[in-house]
Amino acid sequence: MKEKSISLFFFNKIIVLFALAFCIGYCVAFSELYSENFDLASLSIHLLLPIFHIVFLAVWILLLLVLLNIPILLHSKTINHAVYGLYACLVLVLIILPFIFSNPCVSSSLNPKPLIIGHRGCPSNAPENTLLSFEKAIGCNVFALETDVRLSSDGIPFLMHDRSLLRTTNVADVFPFRMNDPAERFTMSELQQLNAGNWYLRSNPFMQNHMLTSNDISLIKEQSIPTLDAYVRLAQSSSKSIIFDVIMPPSDHANRTNFKNIIVKTILDTGIDQSNVLWLNNGPLNLTELGAPNFTLISSKFIPHASSLGIKGLNLPYSKISDETAKEATVPIISYVINTYWLYSLLWCDGVWATTSNYPCSLVPYERPIFSLTPLQFDAIWLSLDAFFLVCVIVVAYYYRYNIYFLRNLFYHNSHICGTETPETSDDITMISQ
């Protein structure tokens, strides 16, 4: 029996260790997969803490009501003092909480409104990286149009974000045996045989197709893969800036070594103002050697002394931007991809220069960030709320205390008349309350 117990104990330890390892592995994998959502949650708490504070105050009053109805706290003075002492300490922390955490939207001066950049055009209203999508963004008066540039097998720059054509075209129908090939393996003539709009009507990526008019649907069905030349000329005709990622061709591409020169030449041939061309690059780049000294170089990673390297801006994910980052940067910051008003407001308060969005038409009309307050307004609002909260706590506590003493005296008075005893136990007090 003893040997069996020892074996069973060892088996239990193995199970516990296995379960622990599984839980740790699951948590690590979950955090890796959803790290962006965690960043989003952290940012939302950072901005919306005042709203959470109001909720916490309401919950804390409800908690007091619960504590006041626990019989053992009415009977045991030791437990009563310990519990309510802890409650009072937590109330104090709760009151000063909004004044401990900094809120970038509480400031005596408002930062300039961040410029809006259409991410692949306006993909919430039209298929991404199509001329129609860029036209929609221009119609919303965005500052710039963002895209991704690749080079066809015959050396013509075109617009495509994905490595393959499968998601955003009908390549599976036109070239079924090449549908998973890199987009750069197709000639420009082959690329223009593909439809770049029908997938949008079929998949409804932004769940907004119900807002499309019959004319919109007709135009979407006609969309094809645009060339870089057509994209630049469209922006030039509307006096818009362009910002783009340049994707390096596959290793066996004929123009792998000079693809940047081809792209620069294509842009310069349109006659666009070079200062309106924002070239995204993963660090420093000698644009003078490429023949475009006046292009605006934007780094895709944070560089503390970017201005000394000829970099004119930083293009960073919103999760990597804070009030401190904006102050440390020596050049303007562009954040991506911002699709909600509250997140746009937070970055506005942080002082970013521009934001890239899938919903540019929704963000352009806003004139002030949400929860924008001066320090005096902030202090006045939350001190008033804290004072109201304390009054509620005192009133509730006094009411219950008075009610219990009233019932005790009533029971004591009746006990003399009826010959019963004065309540001593928590059960007696509970019965009185009921």
TORKOL-4160 file (C-alpha; in steps of 0.2 Angstrom, whole numbers, padded with zeros to 4 digits, m for minus):
434
<pt num="1" X="0000" Y="0000" Z="0000"/>
<pt num="2" X="0014" Y="0012" Z="0004"/>
<pt num="3" X="0023" Y="0009" Z="m0013"/>
<pt num="4" X="0007" Y="0012" Z="m0022"/>
<pt num="5" X="0004" Y="0029" Z="m0012"/>
<pt num="6" X="0022" Y="0034" Z="m0017"/>
<pt num="7" X="0019" Y="0030" Z="m0035"/>
<pt num="8" X="0003" Y="0039" Z="m0035"/>
<pt num="9" X="0011" Y="0054" Z="m0027"/>
<pt num="10" X="0024" Y="0054" Z="m0041"/>
<pt num="11" X="0011" Y="0052" Z="m0054"/>
<pt num="12" X="0002" Y="0067" Z="m0047"/>
<pt num="13" X="0018" Y="0078" Z="m0048"/>
<pt num="14" X="0020" Y="0073" Z="m0066"/>
<pt num="15" X="0002" Y="0078" Z="m0070"/>
<pt num="16" X="0004" Y="0095" Z="m0061"/>
<pt num="17" X="0021" Y="0099" Z="m0069"/>
<pt num="18" X="0014" Y="0094" Z="m0086"/>
<pt num="19" X="m0002" Y="0105" Z="m0083"/>
<pt num="20" X="0010" Y="0120" Z="m0077"/>
<pt num="21" X="0021" Y="0118" Z="m0093"/>
<pt num="22" X="0005" Y="0118" Z="m0104"/>
<pt num="23" X="m0002" Y="0133" Z="m0096"/>
<pt num="24" X="0015" Y="0143" Z="m0097"/>
<pt num="25" X="0017" Y="0138" Z="m0115"/>
<pt num="26" X="m0001" Y="0143" Z="m0119"/>
<pt num="27" X="0001" Y="0160" Z="m0111"/>
<pt num="28" X="0017" Y="0163" Z="m0120"/>
<pt num="29" X="0009" Y="0158" Z="m0137"/>
<pt num="30" X="m0006" Y="0168" Z="m0133"/>
<pt num="31" X="0004" Y="0184" Z="m0129"/>
<pt num="32" X="0014" Y="0182" Z="m0145"/>
<pt num="33" X="m0001" Y="0180" Z="m0156"/>
<pt num="34" X="m0011" Y="0194" Z="m0148"/>
<pt num="35" X="0003" Y="0206" Z="m0142"/>
<pt num="36" X="m0005" Y="0220" Z="m0153"/>
<pt num="37" X="m0021" Y="0218" Z="m0144"/>
<pt num="38" X="m0013" Y="0219" Z="m0127"/>
<pt num="39" X="m0004" Y="0235" Z="m0133"/>
<pt num="40" X="m0021" Y="0242" Z="m0138"/>
<pt num="41" X="m0029" Y="0238" Z="m0121"/>
<pt num="42" X="m0014" Y="0247" Z="m0113"/>
<pt num="43" X="m0016" Y="0262" Z="m0123"/>
<pt num="44" X="m0035" Y="0262" Z="m0121"/>
<pt num="45" X="m0033" Y="0262" Z="m0102"/>
<pt num="46" X="m0020" Y="0275" Z="m0103"/>
<pt num="47" X="m0033" Y="0287" Z="m0112"/>
<pt num="48" X="m0049" Y="0281" Z="m0104"/>
<pt num="49" X="m0043" Y="0280" Z="m0086"/>
<pt num="50" X="m0055" Y="0295" Z="m0081"/>
<pt num="51" X="m0070" Y="0285" Z="m0087"/>
<pt num="52" X="m0064" Y="0269" Z="m0078"/>
<pt num="53" X="m0062" Y="0280" Z="m0063"/>
<pt num="54" X="m0080" Y="0284" Z="m0063"/>
<pt num="55" X="m0085" Y="0266" Z="m0065"/>
<pt num="56" X="m0073" Y="0261" Z="m0050"/>
<pt num="57" X="m0081" Y="0274" Z="m0039"/>
<pt num="58" X="m0099" Y="0267" Z="m0043"/>
<pt num="59" X="m0093" Y="0249" Z="m0040"/>
<pt num="60" X="m0085" Y="0254" Z="m0023"/>
<pt num="61" X="m0101" Y="0261" Z="m0017"/>
<pt num="62" X="m0110" Y="0245" Z="m0021"/>
<pt num="63" X="m0096" Y="0236" Z="m0012"/>
<pt num="64" X="m0099" Y="0246" Z="0003"/>
<pt num="65" X="m0118" Y="0241" Z="0002"/>
<pt num="66" X="m0112" Y="0223" Z="0002"/>
<pt num="67" X="m0100" Y="0225" Z="0016"/>
<pt num="68" X="m0114" Y="0233" Z="0027"/>
<pt num="69" X="m0125" Y="0218" Z="0024"/>
<pt num="70" X="m0112" Y="0205" Z="0030"/>
<pt num="71" X="m0118" Y="0199" Z="0047"/>
<pt num="72" X="m0101" Y="0195" Z="0054"/>
<pt num="73" X="m0095" Y="0213" Z="0052"/>
<pt num="74" X="m0109" Y="0219" Z="0063"/>
<pt num="75" X="m0105" Y="0207" Z="0077"/>
<pt num="76" X="m0085" Y="0206" Z="0077"/>
<pt num="77" X="m0077" Y="0222" Z="0081"/>
<pt num="78" X="m0060" Y="0216" Z="0076"/>
<pt num="79" X="m0065" Y="0210" Z="0059"/>
<pt num="80" X="m0076" Y="0225" Z="0057"/>
<pt num="81" X="m0061" Y="0237" Z="0060"/>
<pt num="82" X="m0049" Y="0227" Z="0049"/>
<pt num="83" X="m0061" Y="0226" Z="0034"/>
<pt num="84" X="m0067" Y="0244" Z="0035"/>
<pt num="85" X="m0049" Y="0250" Z="0037"/>
<pt num="86" X="m0043" Y="0241" Z="0022"/>
<pt num="87" X="m0059" Y="0248" Z="0013"/>
<pt num="88" X="m0054" Y="0266" Z="0018"/>
<pt num="89" X="m0036" Y="0264" Z="0012"/>
<pt num="90" X="m0042" Y="0258" Z="m0005"/>
<pt num="91" X="m0054" Y="0272" Z="m0006"/>
<pt num="92" X="m0040" Y="0284" Z="m0003"/>
<pt num="93" X="m0030" Y="0276" Z="m0017"/>
<pt num="94" X="m0045" Y="0276" Z="m0029"/>
<pt num="95" X="m0047" Y="0295" Z="m0026"/>
<pt num="96" X="m0030" Y="0300" Z="m0030"/>
<pt num="97" X="m0028" Y="0287" Z="m0045"/>
<pt num="98" X="m0032" Y="0300" Z="m0059"/>
<pt num="99" X="m0019" Y="0312" Z="m0052"/>
<pt num="100" X="m0005" Y="0298" Z="m0052"/>
<pt num="101" X="m0006" Y="0292" Z="m0070"/>
<pt num="102" X="m0002" Y="0305" Z="m0083"/>
<pt num="103" X="m0015" Y="0308" Z="m0097"/>
<pt num="104" X="m0007" Y="0316" Z="m0113"/>
<pt num="105" X="m0024" Y="0324" Z="m0117"/>
<pt num="106" X="m0023" Y="0334" Z="m0101"/>
<pt num="107" X="m0013" Y="0349" Z="m0106"/>
<pt num="108" X="m0014" Y="0368" Z="m0106"/>
<pt num="109" X="m0010" Y="0368" Z="m0125"/>
<pt num="110" X="m0017" Y="0358" Z="m0139"/>
<pt num="111" X="m0005" Y="0350" Z="m0152"/>
<pt num="112" X="m0008" Y="0353" Z="m0170"/>
<pt num="113" X="m0020" Y="0340" Z="m0178"/>
<pt num="114" X="m0011" Y="0325" Z="m0186"/>
<pt num="115" X="m0012" Y="0325" Z="m0205"/>
<pt num="116" X="m0022" Y="0310" Z="m0212"/>
<pt num="117" X="m0013" Y="0298" Z="m0224"/>
<pt num="118" X="m0024" Y="0286" Z="m0234"/>
<pt num="119" X="m0018" Y="0268" Z="m0231"/>
<pt num="120" X="m0018" Y="0260" Z="m0248"/>
<pt num="121" X="m0030" Y="0274" Z="m0253"/>
<pt num="122" X="m0047" Y="0272" Z="m0244"/>
<pt num="123" X="m0049" Y="0254" Z="m0242"/>
<pt num="124" X="m0065" Y="0255" Z="m0231"/>
<pt num="125" X="m0074" Y="0263" Z="m0247"/>
<pt num="126" X="m0065" Y="0254" Z="m0261"/>
<pt num="127" X="m0053" Y="0240" Z="m0265"/>
<pt num="128" X="m0035" Y="0244" Z="m0258"/>
<pt num="129" X="m0021" Y="0250" Z="m0270"/>
<pt num="130" X="m0033" Y="0254" Z="m0284"/>
<pt num="131" X="m0035" Y="0271" Z="m0292"/>
<pt num="132" X="m0053" Y="0271" Z="m0286"/>
<pt num="133" X="m0047" Y="0269" Z="m0268"/>
<pt num="134" X="m0035" Y="0283" Z="m0270"/>
<pt num="135" X="m0048" Y="0294" Z="m0278"/>
<pt num="136" X="m0060" Y="0291" Z="m0263"/>
<pt num="137" X="m0046" Y="0296" Z="m0251"/>
<pt num="138" X="m0042" Y="0312" Z="m0261"/>
<pt num="139" X="m0061" Y="0316" Z="m0260"/>
<pt num="140" X="m0059" Y="0316" Z="m0241"/>
<pt num="141" X="m0045" Y="0329" Z="m0242"/>
<pt num="142" X="m0031" Y="0318" Z="m0235"/>
<pt num="143" X="m0013" Y="0324" Z="m0234"/>
<pt num="144" X="m0005" Y="0309" Z="m0243"/>
<pt num="145" X="m0008" Y="0293" Z="m0252"/>
<pt num="146" X="0001" Y="0277" Z="m0245"/>
<pt num="147" X="0005" Y="0262" Z="m0255"/>
<pt num="148" X="0017" Y="0248" Z="m0259"/>
<pt num="149" X="0028" Y="0247" Z="m0275"/>
<pt num="150" X="0034" Y="0231" Z="m0283"/>
<pt num="151" X="0043" Y="0228" Z="m0300"/>
<pt num="152" X="0035" Y="0217" Z="m0313"/>
<pt num="153" X="0046" Y="0204" Z="m0322"/>
<pt num="154" X="0048" Y="0216" Z="m0337"/>
<pt num="155" X="0054" Y="0231" Z="m0326"/>
<pt num="156" X="0038" Y="0241" Z="m0324"/>
<pt num="157" X="0034" Y="0247" Z="m0306"/>
<pt num="158" X="0016" Y="0243" Z="m0300"/>
<pt num="159" X="0006" Y="0244" Z="m0284"/>
<pt num="160" X="0003" Y="0228" Z="m0273"/>
<pt num="161" X="0004" Y="0225" Z="m0255"/>
<pt num="162" X="0004" Y="0206" Z="m0254"/>
<pt num="163" X="0018" Y="0194" Z="m0260"/>
<pt num="164" X="0006" Y="0185" Z="m0271"/>
<pt num="165" X="m0009" Y="0191" Z="m0281"/>
<pt num="166" X="m0021" Y="0178" Z="m0274"/>
<pt num="167" X="m0030" Y="0189" Z="m0261"/>
<pt num="168" X="m0034" Y="0204" Z="m0271"/>
<pt num="169" X="m0036" Y="0198" Z="m0289"/>
<pt num="170" X="m0044" Y="0184" Z="m0299"/>
<pt num="171" X="m0027" Y="0177" Z="m0303"/>
<pt num="172" X="m0033" Y="0160" Z="m0298"/>
<pt num="173" X="m0046" Y="0161" Z="m0313"/>
<pt num="174" X="m0034" Y="0169" Z="m0326"/>
<pt num="175" X="m0018" Y="0160" Z="m0321"/>
<pt num="176" X="m0023" Y="0145" Z="m0311"/>
<pt num="177" X="m0006" Y="0137" Z="m0311"/>
<pt num="178" X="0003" Y="0152" Z="m0306"/>
<pt num="179" X="m0009" Y="0159" Z="m0293"/>
<pt num="180" X="0004" Y="0157" Z="m0279"/>
<pt num="181" X="0019" Y="0164" Z="m0288"/>
<pt num="182" X="0026" Y="0181" Z="m0282"/>
<pt num="183" X="0018" Y="0196" Z="m0290"/>
<pt num="184" X="0035" Y="0201" Z="m0298"/>
<pt num="185" X="0035" Y="0185" Z="m0308"/>
<pt num="186" X="0021" Y="0192" Z="m0320"/>
<pt num="187" X="0024" Y="0205" Z="m0334"/>
<pt num="188" X="0014" Y="0221" Z="m0333"/>
<pt num="189" X="0004" Y="0215" Z="m0348"/>
<pt num="190" X="m0001" Y="0200" Z="m0338"/>
<pt num="191" X="m0005" Y="0210" Z="m0322"/>
<pt num="192" X="m0017" Y="0221" Z="m0332"/>
<pt num="193" X="m0027" Y="0206" Z="m0337"/>
<pt num="194" X="m0032" Y="0204" Z="m0319"/>
<pt num="195" X="m0047" Y="0211" Z="m0310"/>
<pt num="196" X="m0043" Y="0220" Z="m0294"/>
<pt num="197" X="m0061" Y="0224" Z="m0288"/>
<pt num="198" X="m0072" Y="0209" Z="m0288"/>
<pt num="199" X="m0064" Y="0201" Z="m0273"/>
<pt num="200" X="m0069" Y="0217" Z="m0263"/>
<pt num="201" X="m0087" Y="0214" Z="m0267"/>
<pt num="202" X="m0086" Y="0196" Z="m0263"/>
<pt num="203" X="m0076" Y="0197" Z="m0246"/>
<pt num="204" X="m0083" Y="0213" Z="m0239"/>
<pt num="205" X="m0067" Y="0216" Z="m0229"/>
<pt num="206" X="m0073" Y="0231" Z="m0219"/>
<pt num="207" X="m0091" Y="0226" Z="m0218"/>
<pt num="208" X="m0097" Y="0242" Z="m0226"/>
<pt num="209" X="m0102" Y="0236" Z="m0243"/>
<pt num="210" X="m0120" Y="0239" Z="m0239"/>
<pt num="211" X="m0116" Y="0258" Z="m0240"/>
<pt num="212" X="m0110" Y="0256" Z="m0258"/>
<pt num="213" X="m0120" Y="0264" Z="m0272"/>
<pt num="214" X="m0124" Y="0256" Z="m0289"/>
<pt num="215" X="m0111" Y="0267" Z="m0297"/>
<pt num="216" X="m0098" Y="0263" Z="m0284"/>
<pt num="217" X="m0101" Y="0244" Z="m0287"/>
<pt num="218" X="m0099" Y="0247" Z="m0306"/>
<pt num="219" X="m0083" Y="0256" Z="m0304"/>
<pt num="220" X="m0076" Y="0243" Z="m0292"/>
<pt num="221" X="m0079" Y="0229" Z="m0304"/>
<pt num="222" X="m0069" Y="0239" Z="m0317"/>
<pt num="223" X="m0053" Y="0241" Z="m0306"/>
<pt num="224" X="m0036" Y="0234" Z="m0311"/>
<pt num="225" X="m0019" Y="0234" Z="m0304"/>
<pt num="226" X="m0012" Y="0252" Z="m0306"/>
<pt num="227" X="0006" Y="0256" Z="m0312"/>
<pt num="228" X="0017" Y="0268" Z="m0301"/>
<pt num="229" X="0016" Y="0280" Z="m0315"/>
<pt num="230" X="m0003" Y="0282" Z="m0314"/>
<pt num="231" X="m0003" Y="0283" Z="m0295"/>
<pt num="232" X="0010" Y="0297" Z="m0295"/>
<pt num="233" X="0001" Y="0307" Z="m0309"/>
<pt num="234" X="m0016" Y="0305" Z="m0299"/>
<pt num="235" X="m0008" Y="0312" Z="m0283"/>
<pt num="236" X="0001" Y="0326" Z="m0293"/>
<pt num="237" X="m0015" Y="0332" Z="m0301"/>
<pt num="238" X="m0023" Y="0333" Z="m0284"/>
<pt num="239" X="m0008" Y="0341" Z="m0276"/>
<pt num="240" X="m0006" Y="0327" Z="m0264"/>
<pt num="241" X="0010" Y="0319" Z="m0257"/>
<pt num="242" X="0014" Y="0301" Z="m0259"/>
<pt num="243" X="0022" Y="0289" Z="m0247"/>
<pt num="244" X="0027" Y="0271" Z="m0251"/>
<pt num="245" X="0036" Y="0255" Z="m0246"/>
<pt num="246" X="0048" Y="0249" Z="m0260"/>
<pt num="247" X="0048" Y="0230" Z="m0260"/>
<pt num="248" X="0064" Y="0221" Z="m0265"/>
<pt num="249" X="0061" Y="0209" Z="m0280"/>
<pt num="250" X="0065" Y="0190" Z="m0278"/>
<pt num="251" X="0083" Y="0185" Z="m0280"/>
<pt num="252" X="0081" Y="0179" Z="m0298"/>
<pt num="253" X="0073" Y="0195" Z="m0304"/>
<pt num="254" X="0082" Y="0203" Z="m0318"/>
<pt num="255" X="0081" Y="0221" Z="m0310"/>
<pt num="256" X="0085" Y="0216" Z="m0292"/>
<pt num="257" X="0101" Y="0226" Z="m0291"/>
<pt num="258" X="0094" Y="0242" Z="m0299"/>
<pt num="259" X="0075" Y="0242" Z="m0295"/>
<pt num="260" X="0076" Y="0258" Z="m0284"/>
<pt num="261" X="0084" Y="0267" Z="m0299"/>
<pt num="262" X="0069" Y="0262" Z="m0310"/>
<pt num="263" X="0057" Y="0267" Z="m0297"/>
<pt num="264" X="0065" Y="0284" Z="m0295"/>
<pt num="265" X="0066" Y="0287" Z="m0314"/>
<pt num="266" X="0047" Y="0283" Z="m0315"/>
<pt num="267" X="0043" Y="0295" Z="m0302"/>
<pt num="268" X="0054" Y="0309" Z="m0309"/>
<pt num="269" X="0047" Y="0307" Z="m0326"/>
<pt num="270" X="0030" Y="0312" Z="m0320"/>
<pt num="271" X="0037" Y="0329" Z="m0315"/>
<pt num="272" X="0030" Y="0328" Z="m0297"/>
<pt num="273" X="0037" Y="0340" Z="m0284"/>
<pt num="274" X="0051" Y="0330" Z="m0276"/>
<pt num="275" X="0047" Y="0336" Z="m0258"/>
<pt num="276" X="0030" Y="0328" Z="m0260"/>
<pt num="277" X="0038" Y="0311" Z="m0262"/>
<pt num="278" X="0040" Y="0302" Z="m0245"/>
<pt num="279" X="0051" Y="0287" Z="m0247"/>
<pt num="280" X="0050" Y="0274" Z="m0234"/>
<pt num="281" X="0066" Y="0265" Z="m0230"/>
<pt num="282" X="0072" Y="0254" Z="m0215"/>
<pt num="283" X="0085" Y="0267" Z="m0210"/>
<pt num="284" X="0097" Y="0279" Z="m0219"/>
<pt num="285" X="0097" Y="0280" Z="m0238"/>
<pt num="286" X="0108" Y="0290" Z="m0250"/>
<pt num="287" X="0094" Y="0298" Z="m0261"/>
<pt num="288" X="0107" Y="0309" Z="m0270"/>
<pt num="289" X="0115" Y="0293" Z="m0277"/>
<pt num="290" X="0098" Y="0288" Z="m0284"/>
<pt num="291" X="0096" Y="0305" Z="m0292"/>
<pt num="292" X="0082" Y="0311" Z="m0280"/>
<pt num="293" X="0091" Y="0323" Z="m0267"/>
<pt num="294" X="0075" Y="0332" Z="m0263"/>
<pt num="295" X="0064" Y="0316" Z="m0259"/>
<pt num="296" X="0058" Y="0316" Z="m0241"/>
<pt num="297" X="0067" Y="0301" Z="m0233"/>
<pt num="298" X="0056" Y="0292" Z="m0219"/>
<pt num="299" X="0063" Y="0279" Z="m0208"/>
<pt num="300" X="0053" Y="0264" Z="m0204"/>
<pt num="301" X="0062" Y="0261" Z="m0187"/>
<pt num="302" X="0065" Y="0273" Z="m0173"/>
<pt num="303" X="0082" Y="0282" Z="m0174"/>
<pt num="304" X="0087" Y="0294" Z="m0160"/>
<pt num="305" X="0097" Y="0306" Z="m0170"/>
<pt num="306" X="0088" Y="0304" Z="m0186"/>
<pt num="307" X="0090" Y="0322" Z="m0192"/>
<pt num="308" X="0109" Y="0320" Z="m0193"/>
<pt num="309" X="0107" Y="0306" Z="m0205"/>
<pt num="310" X="0096" Y="0315" Z="m0217"/>
<pt num="311" X="0080" Y="0307" Z="m0211"/>
<pt num="312" X="0065" Y="0319" Z="m0211"/>
<pt num="313" X="0053" Y="0308" Z="m0202"/>
<pt num="314" X="0049" Y="0292" Z="m0193"/>
<pt num="315" X="0035" Y="0279" Z="m0198"/>
<pt num="316" X="0031" Y="0269" Z="m0182"/>
<pt num="317" X="0017" Y="0258" Z="m0176"/>
<pt num="318" X="0006" Y="0266" Z="m0164"/>
<pt num="319" X="0010" Y="0254" Z="m0150"/>
<pt num="320" X="0028" Y="0261" Z="m0150"/>
<pt num="321" X="0023" Y="0279" Z="m0148"/>
<pt num="322" X="0021" Y="0288" Z="m0132"/>
<pt num="323" X="0022" Y="0306" Z="m0126"/>
<pt num="324" X="0041" Y="0302" Z="m0121"/>
<pt num="325" X="0044" Y="0295" Z="m0139"/>
<pt num="326" X="0037" Y="0311" Z="m0147"/>
<pt num="327" X="0049" Y="0321" Z="m0136"/>
<pt num="328" X="0064" Y="0311" Z="m0140"/>
<pt num="329" X="0062" Y="0311" Z="m0158"/>
<pt num="330" X="0071" Y="0324" Z="m0168"/>
<pt num="331" X="0060" Y="0323" Z="m0183"/>
<pt num="332" X="0041" Y="0322" Z="m0186"/>
<pt num="333" X="0032" Y="0305" Z="m0182"/>
<pt num="334" X="0020" Y="0296" Z="m0193"/>
<pt num="335" X="0010" Y="0282" Z="m0184"/>
<pt num="336" X="0001" Y="0268" Z="m0192"/>
<pt num="337" X="m0013" Y="0261" Z="m0194"/>
<pt num="338" X="m0025" Y="0271" Z="m0184"/>
<pt num="339" X="m0044" Y="0267" Z="m0187"/>
<pt num="340" X="m0053" Y="0274" Z="m0172"/>
<pt num="341" X="m0056" Y="0291" Z="m0165"/>
<pt num="342" X="m0050" Y="0288" Z="m0148"/>
<pt num="343" X="m0033" Y="0281" Z="m0154"/>
<pt num="344" X="m0032" Y="0295" Z="m0166"/>
<pt num="345" X="m0035" Y="0307" Z="m0151"/>
<pt num="346" X="m0022" Y="0299" Z="m0140"/>
<pt num="347" X="m0009" Y="0301" Z="m0154"/>
<pt num="348" X="m0015" Y="0318" Z="m0157"/>
<pt num="349" X="m0011" Y="0322" Z="m0139"/>
<pt num="350" X="0006" Y="0313" Z="m0140"/>
<pt num="351" X="0011" Y="0326" Z="m0154"/>
<pt num="352" X="0013" Y="0314" Z="m0169"/>
<pt num="353" X="0014" Y="0323" Z="m0186"/>
<pt num="354" X="0003" Y="0312" Z="m0196"/>
<pt num="355" X="m0007" Y="0295" Z="m0195"/>
<pt num="356" X="m0010" Y="0282" Z="m0208"/>
<pt num="357" X="m0028" Y="0275" Z="m0208"/>
<pt num="358" X="m0040" Y="0263" Z="m0217"/>
<pt num="359" X="m0054" Y="0275" Z="m0213"/>
<pt num="360" X="m0047" Y="0292" Z="m0218"/>
<pt num="361" X="m0064" Y="0299" Z="m0222"/>
<pt num="362" X="m0070" Y="0296" Z="m0204"/>
<pt num="363" X="m0055" Y="0304" Z="m0196"/>
<pt num="364" X="m0053" Y="0320" Z="m0207"/>
<pt num="365" X="m0068" Y="0329" Z="m0200"/>
<pt num="366" X="m0063" Y="0329" Z="m0181"/>
<pt num="367" X="m0057" Y="0345" Z="m0174"/>
<pt num="368" X="m0052" Y="0341" Z="m0156"/>
<pt num="369" X="m0046" Y="0325" Z="m0148"/>
<pt num="370" X="m0058" Y="0316" Z="m0136"/>
<pt num="371" X="m0056" Y="0320" Z="m0118"/>
<pt num="372" X="m0045" Y="0335" Z="m0121"/>
<pt num="373" X="m0045" Y="0346" Z="m0105"/>
<pt num="374" X="m0034" Y="0359" Z="m0097"/>
<pt num="375" X="m0026" Y="0354" Z="m0080"/>
<pt num="376" X="m0038" Y="0366" Z="m0071"/>
<pt num="377" X="m0053" Y="0358" Z="m0079"/>
<pt num="378" X="m0047" Y="0340" Z="m0076"/>
<pt num="379" X="m0043" Y="0344" Z="m0057"/>
<pt num="380" X="m0060" Y="0352" Z="m0055"/>
<pt num="381" X="m0070" Y="0338" Z="m0063"/>
<pt num="382" X="m0061" Y="0324" Z="m0053"/>
<pt num="383" X="m0061" Y="0333" Z="m0037"/>
<pt num="384" X="m0079" Y="0336" Z="m0038"/>
<pt num="385" X="m0082" Y="0318" Z="m0042"/>
<pt num="386" X="m0071" Y="0312" Z="m0028"/>
<pt num="387" X="m0081" Y="0324" Z="m0016"/>
<pt num="388" X="m0098" Y="0317" Z="m0022"/>
<pt num="389" X="m0091" Y="0299" Z="m0020"/>
<pt num="390" X="m0086" Y="0303" Z="m0002"/>
<pt num="391" X="m0103" Y="0311" Z="0002"/>
<pt num="392" X="m0111" Y="0295" Z="m0005"/>
<pt num="393" X="m0100" Y="0284" Z="0006"/>
<pt num="394" X="m0103" Y="0294" Z="0022"/>
<pt num="395" X="m0122" Y="0295" Z="0019"/>
<pt num="396" X="m0124" Y="0276" Z="0015"/>
<pt num="397" X="m0113" Y="0271" Z="0030"/>
<pt num="398" X="m0122" Y="0283" Z="0042"/>
<pt num="399" X="m0139" Y="0277" Z="0036"/>
<pt num="400" X="m0135" Y="0259" Z="0039"/>
<pt num="401" X="m0127" Y="0263" Z="0056"/>
<pt num="402" X="m0142" Y="0273" Z="0061"/>
<pt num="403" X="m0154" Y="0259" Z="0055"/>
<pt num="404" X="m0145" Y="0245" Z="0064"/>
<pt num="405" X="m0145" Y="0255" Z="0080"/>
<pt num="406" X="m0163" Y="0260" Z="0078"/>
<pt num="407" X="m0168" Y="0241" Z="0076"/>
<pt num="408" X="m0157" Y="0236" Z="0091"/>
<pt num="409" X="m0166" Y="0249" Z="0102"/>
<pt num="410" X="m0183" Y="0244" Z="0095"/>
<pt num="411" X="m0179" Y="0226" Z="0098"/>
<pt num="412" X="m0173" Y="0230" Z="0116"/>
<pt num="413" X="m0189" Y="0240" Z="0119"/>
<pt num="414" X="m0200" Y="0226" Z="0113"/>
<pt num="415" X="m0189" Y="0213" Z="0123"/>
<pt num="416" X="m0194" Y="0222" Z="0140"/>
<pt num="417" X="m0212" Y="0222" Z="0135"/>
<pt num="418" X="m0213" Y="0204" Z="0128"/>
<pt num="419" X="m0200" Y="0196" Z="0140"/>
<pt num="420" X="m0187" Y="0192" Z="0127"/>
<pt num="421" X="m0168" Y="0194" Z="0127"/>
<pt num="422" X="m0158" Y="0208" Z="0118"/>
<pt num="423" X="m0150" Y="0202" Z="0102"/>
<pt num="424" X="m0132" Y="0197" Z="0104"/>
<pt num="425" X="m0127" Y="0186" Z="0089"/>
<pt num="426" X="m0125" Y="0191" Z="0071"/>
<pt num="427" X="m0139" Y="0179" Z="0067"/>
<pt num="428" X="m0150" Y="0190" Z="0078"/>
<pt num="429" X="m0145" Y="0206" Z="0070"/>
<pt num="430" X="m0148" Y="0198" Z="0053"/>
<pt num="431" X="m0165" Y="0193" Z="0058"/>
<pt num="432" X="m0168" Y="0211" Z="0064"/>
<pt num="433" X="m0162" Y="0218" Z="0047"/>
<pt num="434" X="m0174" Y="0207" Z="0038"/>
